[in-house]
Amino acid sequence: MNLSQVNSFRMMAAQLEALHQEMIAATKKAPDKPISAFKIGFVNAILEQAKLALGSSTPRLKFTEFDSDDLPTSSDVNFIVGQFIECVDKVKCENISRNHDGVWYWRVDGQLTSIIATPPKGVK
């Protein structure tokens, strides 16, 4: 990844993670409740950015986007977003490294940078 790709990826990952947390909360409250068309527009926009950033690492799903005329439930959205989150973590793991001080950093063009990364899932 180059610097521009890393910055775009980080922004997309933050938005996707925030969306995922919202969907987890909504699913716990009312899993079968439809998501509003207004929110589905945002969900689709975030997922489109994720597809661009993930490229060939995009989840292998028969899914293009959510239909705002046939509103999906919060659990439907949560399921799809969860698939994207897993792919984001995989790509992130491929592009970060832990330095001798134990802190994780992004690699840009194969070189370790000073851009701090959060540890991958399951790593402390």
GIWO-V304071 format. One record per helix or strand of 3 or more residues. SS is the DSSP state (alpha for helix, beta for strand). FROM is the first residue (numbers start at 1). LEN is the number of residues. If there is no record, write none. Layout:
ss=[SS,SS]
from=[FROM,FROM]
len=[LEN,LEN]
This chain:
ss=[alpha,alpha,alpha,beta,beta,beta]
from=[3,37,74,96,104,111]
len=[28,21,21,3,5,6]
